[in-house]
Amino acid sequence: MNFAANNSTITLKFKTQPTITADEITATEHAKAKRLGINTYTYYDDVAMIAEGTVLGGRFADEIVILDWFRDAVQKEVFARLYKSPTKIPLTDAGQAILMAAVEKVCLEGVLKRGIRTGRLDGRQLREFTHR
């Protein structure tokens, strides 16, 4: 993934590994690997590819990478605003707006990279949201 480029996030699922030889596995072996949360690199209609592209716990690998990028980018951007400010950022609405602008900048970057999407969650959606 190239975090310096727009529209650059990719998934691990269905990717090839040019220097790796794929394994010939049975449908039973694939089902067991999937149930255990293990990726396989095997042939599908004569095309070698990774399935499923998940990590232990069932989350997609790209989801974890993007969340790591997002957390790191927010911390760095907020720190930069605090560090580069010639004066203390006030504990007021105006001060909060400065820090929120830093977070918003990272969010927009994530949208441009196609790692996160735009939109809002309403109260009902937030109540129904569960973190895996």
N, C-alpha and C positions, 0 to 999 in steps of 0.2 A: 504494500500500500504506500502510495506516495502522498504524504500529508501536505506537501508543498504545492500540489496541483489540484485544480478543480475537477469535480466529477471523477474522482480517482479511487474511491473505496471499492473493494472487490470482496467477493465471498470466497470461502475455501471450498465450498461444495462444487463438485463437477470440474475441479481443476486438474490439470495434468502435471506430472512431475517428470520433465524431460530426461533426467539422468537416472531415474529410478525405474526398475522393472516391476511391473504390476504383478500381483499374485492371482493365481487362478483359485477362486474360492467357490464353494457351493452356496446355494440359496440358504441352506440351513446355517452355514457358518456366517454368512452375511447377516441373517436375522439375529443370531446370537451376539455378534459384534455390535449391532445396532442397539439391542436391548441392554448391553453392558456399557454403552456410550463410547464404543471404540470405533474410530474411523477405519475404513478399509480403502486400499488402493488396488482396484481390480478392473477387469474388463467389462464393459457394457456395450454389447453389439460391436465388438472389436475395437472399442475406444477405451483406453486406460484413463481412469479418473478417480478422484477422491470422493468417497461417500462416507459420511453425511456432512462432514465439515463442522462437527460439534466438539465441545469439550466435555469433560465429566460434569454431570449435572444437566446435560441436554441443551445448554445454550450454544448458539452458533459462535464459532471462534471469532468471526469478524465483529460480533456484538461486544465481546470482551475487549478486543483491540481498540474499537472505537470508544468504548467507555473509558478505557485507560488514557487514550489520547485526550478525550474531553476533560477529564479530571485534571490531567497535567496542564493542559492549555489554559483552563480557567485559573488554576493556581498561579501560573506564571503571569498571566495578563493582569490579574488583580494585584499581585505582588508588584509588578512593574508600575501600575498606577500609584500604589502607595509609596514605593521607593522613589519614583521620579517626581513626586509632588514636592514643590519647594516649601510648602507649608503642610500642616496637619490637615488631613481630609476630615471635615467636620462630621460630627454625629448628628446630622440633620438630614432632611429630605434631599437637600442639594448634595450632601456628601454621599448618601446612598445612591443617588442618580449617577455619580461618577463611577462607583463600583459596579452598579448594575449595567452601565454602558460597557464596561470591560467584559462582563459575562455575556452580554448580548453580542459583542464582537465575535467571541468564540462560537456562540450558537450559530451566527450567520456563516462563519467559516465552515462549520460542520454541515450546514445545509448545502453550501457550494460544493463541498467534497462528496455530497450524497451519502454522508454517514448518518445524518439525522434528518428528520423531516420537520416542516413547519406545522403549526397548528397549536391549539390549546385544548387542555383537558378541562371539562366542566366538573362541578362538584360530584355529580353522580359517577362520572368516569373515575375520578380520584378515589372514591369510596370502593369502587369495584377493582381498582388496580391492586395487583399483588406482585410482590417482588419474588422472583424464583430463588 
